[in-house]
Each structure stands twice: as C-alpha cells, then as structure tokens.
C-alpha cells in the first residue's frame, strides 16, 4: 500500500463563542487509510484533543481515503506551505533527506523495540535538521509497521519460494530492491487498483503491514501470508514551517503534544492487535508461515548496494552503527 499520509489544510474562519466572534483556525485532515485502520482512529484522536485543548480555537475535520490528494504531491505542497501538515513515511521524506531512506533498509531492525530506540533516539538530531532545511518541522513519529508478504500461489518458507512471484510494491526503492533481491518480479500498482489486480491475477501477491492486510481485506484474494518483516517504517508527522510560525507558542505546544500522544497510541494499538489479526486471518482461510529471516537477509547485498544511490554510503554506515548500538 502507498504509505499512510495525513494532511491538514489550514484556513481561517470565524467561529462564534459566548463572548462574540473570534478568529479561529479550521483545519482539514485527509488521509488514505481504511476507516477501521488505527491511522484513521489516531487522526480522529488528534483532532478531538486539539480542539478540546484549544477551547475550539483550532478545529480539525477529517477526510479519509486520500480525498485531499496523492501523498507525494501533498508532501510537496506541505513544504511549500500550501498544505499545513502531513504524515509521510520515511520513504517519502527520503526525497528531501537521504538520511530518511536509511530507515527502510531491508531487515535492518530485529523488532519494534529496536526500531523505536533508534528512530526516537539518535536518529532525530541526526536527520531532522534536514527537514528544517526543506521547510518542515518534525512533530512526532507515528506508526506503519513491518511489511510482510502475501501471495496466491504457494506458501513462502524460504527465499527460493519468492523467486518468480509477481509482487506489487509501492514505488519506493527499499521494498522493490528487497523483493527483487529475492527473485520476485516487481510491479508498481496504485493501491486503489490493487484488489482488482490481485483478483484478476495481474500480480500474484503484495507486501504490507499486518494492519493493512487485515483492514483492507487483502485475505479475500490472497491465500498465503509469510511473516517476513522485510522492511519497517513509520509515518512521520510534520508541519510546514510557514504554518508552524502562524501558531501561538501555546498552540504549538498543544499540537506537538497531541501529535505524540496520537502517535504513541497508534503504535501500541497496531502492535497489540497484530497477534489477534493474524489469528483472524487464519480463520479467514489464510495459511501463515514464519520463515527464518536470517536466510532472507543473507541475500540483501544487492539491495543494499542499490540503496547507496538514494541513501548515501556514509549515511547507511552511520545508520547501521546506530542500530547496532541498541541491539
């Protein structure tokens, strides 16, 4: 799936209060997550909390299902200040900072705890200054998850089982490189067209976090799920510097605190639900395998070589050093 992106467009409106008319900020929040996905629920949580804590000075209306535009274009508009906030993945931010591309190195993280320690820790002072230069202000890390492989042909227990499968990936090199290093034939298809492509056999499979596979009913067209965890990334809540400077210090504090609160909630919700969702996916008829990831990681040399072009060899070395420090 194209990674989850949430966007807020800012406009000034008059909102009546008991004391009369006051100028207030009304924000539109749009994203392409399924209604039941934790990303949509977290966005609602963020909107409600900001409105409550600002006593109605900031109101947020949510527009799901990519109603306000495609992620890459929206992020560009976010940087220009035409769009106020967005929730791009590190892969999307990699266009503006090579350091963010390092996050999706195949099999670089062992588990969620390690990813959190890196991305909430030394990664921030290392990478977020690049966002400042691009005209963005970092607010907090949200969640997306480890990506796993599904297909309609056969179980995946070892790398050789991936060879020859036609796999849909988003248009981002880390996932494409990982699948191709395993011998898959990669196709980039718009997520809105994915279900039909799977149903018609245009591709044999796809790869996404468990929450996406579950909430978007990928199990309706896919028989086999392999818990490969080949790439990890999260959404990154950012705001245009131009818009940030329009907010009062008190509003800035509220927005940043509620962004982190919603992001932390989304992390916990996605992760806590994974075991139950996998169990339910089995109940829906999916055959689930848990391959030895070490066997897959051994084949990632070509993927890492390709990643040097978009992440930089020095950046990759520095990032891996951060990861190794928290193993």
Secondary structure, 3 states (H helix, E strand, C coil): CCCCCEEEEEEEEEEEECCEEEEEEEEEEEECCCCCCHHHHHHHHHHHHHHHHCCCCEEEEEECCCCCCCHHHHHHHHHHCCCCEEEEEHHHHCCCCHHHHHHHCCCCCCCHHHHHHHHCCHHHHHHHHHHHHHCEEEEEECCCEECEEEECCCCCCCHHHCCCCEEEECCCHHHHHHHHHCCCEEEECCHHHHHHHHHHCCCCEEEECHHHHHHCCHHHCCCEEECCCCCEECEEEEEEHHHHCCCCHHHHHHHHHHHHHHHHHHHHHHHHHHHHHHHHHHHCCCEEECCCHHHHHCCCHHHHHHHHHHHCHHHHHHHHHHHHHCC
